[in-house]
Amino acid sequence: MGHSRQTMHLPLHDDSRPLHTTYSAGAGTPLGLGPLAGHQRADVAIVGGGITGCSTALRFVAKR
């Protein structure tokens, strides 16, 4: 007969506040902008501000 083990996985951090990382320490104060209102039109929309979103935005601006 095998033994049954139950493992409790605890979160690595408290999800109610953001992680304190080197990036977040140098990021500055959030802008506090609200959602866009009404109908918006754009040629390009980049969702996300990670390395992929930022490099895509830089490439797009450089080609204009």
C-alpha positions, 0 to 999 in steps of 0.5 A: 500500500502506497503512502499518500502525501499532500503538498501545500504550495504556498505563493512566492509573494503576496499577490496584493502588492507588486514584486519589488524588482530592480526593474520596478525600483527604477520604473518611477511612479505609475502615470495613473491614466484611466481607460480610453473613453469612446471610439478610438482609431489607431494604425497600430496597437501594441498590447504589453510593455515587456521587451517584445512590446517595447522593441516592437514599438521602437521598430515601428517608430523607427520605420515611420 
